[in-house]
Amino acid sequence: MMNSTLKRNSLSVEILKYLVLFSLIILAFLWFFQVVFLNSYYKSVKLREIRQIANTIIKKQDNESLSSIIDKMAYEKGVCIEITDNFMSMLESSSIVSRGCIVDLKHNYTYKNDFITSGKKRATYEIENHIFKNNTLIYAVKLDNDMYAFINTSIDPMNSTTSILKNQLVYVTILVFILSFLIAFFISKRISNPIIKINSDAKKMANGNFDIAFTNNDNIKEIDELVETLNYTRGELKKTEEYRRDLMANVSHDLKTPLTMIKAYAEMARDLNKKQEKKREENLNVIIDEVDRLTLLVNDILDLSKMQSEIDTLIYEDFDLIDLINKILEKYDFLITREKYKFEFIHTSQEIIIRADKKKLEQVIYNLINNAINYSGDDNLIKINILDGSAIRVEIIDHGKGIKEKDLVRIWDKYYKNEKKHKRNLIGTGLGLSIVKSILEAHNYKYGVLSKENIGSTFYFEIPKKSHKA
């Protein structure tokens, strides 16, 4: 089987391919400019050199030491310099005889006469030097007082140099190609190996192994960030899996209990109490209560699903918050008489008109009160406070056992409880806080909980003033 680092379209192969291709492009440019453009580049350097000499002569043409200046430049640059009048009579010339000097009088006369008669201020000529068997590049410039300067430099044949460069470039090409292949292979292995390992660990995580830890020892920033992201994802997936298991266990429990009771009481009504009307009525009432509980559970699951899928839109209307809470509290009359619960509703205003989704906000308050009932203390006291400040703050307070600090963030999750043993709620389905969270976030209301162990909890949400109509 082909090694994973050499698979087609793998990261290793792609890095190897592009780095080798880059090296080949660099080598192609090197060949092109060193071999094809070498003569042109050499000629341009020589021309620039004699132009600079010409500019110096123009600046120094009236200098008494012009002769020594010309000799010095001719010696340093290996050129031949002549200054003539318009009759081509020699006025100054360098004492250095180099390969750039034109000693053939016929050629000497021709280009000088051509420039003097042309009336140009500057011109360039290239002629074949028969004496030295090379080409000579000549730069002519007109000086003041009908004087002319001619600077000659040799352009030696580059064939031998080009041949040497070609031979050298062959070895350079082979060496660079081998090195680029080795470096590309090393880089691709260095980058791909941790990614291959991460991919392998990710597959294990996809199969449900959330205990795997993603690591990277190569100190590559992007891979480090990927490892950090995957570790965070692993932690979140692990939590989600725990929530899912808890949800399945708790929903199963909440479904099983009423179904068991429905079956048991239905059998009692059929077999044992069919002639006892009072007993049969009690059994049927229990069945109805449990069916209602099942209906409430299904409705809560559907409501939560719609809110979290964002397919349930809010319907805003103006209503009195005080009146809404009073009507909600009327539903708990049976708890007041049967279970001896006490409710305190504290508010300073007789009327607070707000704009929100009335049914959804009623569901929020109802679920928060249910939660307080399920976790209330021995005093069975539930307080509802409305504080009118920078925002309308609604508080639901119980005096139960409170919530551990580490559990405060997770209590809004579906079916999360601060003890693992699932208990049947006195009222509600166990999905209340998740529904509260979804509705309040849809309204963009601030919400939270303050709690101390063995003292109690205060759940609250705040309605911004812009939603409040005085």
Buried (B, 14 or more C-beta within 10 A) or exposed (E): EEEBBEEEEBBBBEBBEEBBEEBBEEBEEBBEEBBEEBBEEBBEEBBEBBBEBBEBBBEBBEEEEBBEBBBEBBEEBBBBBBBBBEEBEEBBBBEBEBBBBBEBEEBBEBBBEEBBEEEEEEBEBEBEBEEBEBBBBBBBBBBEEEBBBBBBBBBBEBEEBBEEBEEEBEEBBEEBBEEBBEBBBEBBBEBBBBBBBBEEBBEEBEEEEBEBEBEBEEEBEEBBEBBEEBBEBBEEBBEEEBBEEBBEEBBEBBBEBBEEBBEBBBEBBEEEBEEEEEBBEBBBEBBEBBBEBBEBBEEBBEBBEEBBEEEBEEEBEEBBBBEBBEEBBEEBEEBEEEEEBEBEBEBEEEEBBBBBBBEBBBBBBBBBBBBBBBBBBEEBBBBBBBBBEEBBBBBBBBBBBBBEEEBBEBBBBBBBBBEEEBEEBEBBBBBBBBBBBBBBBBBEBBBEBBBEEEEBBBBBBBBBBEBBEE
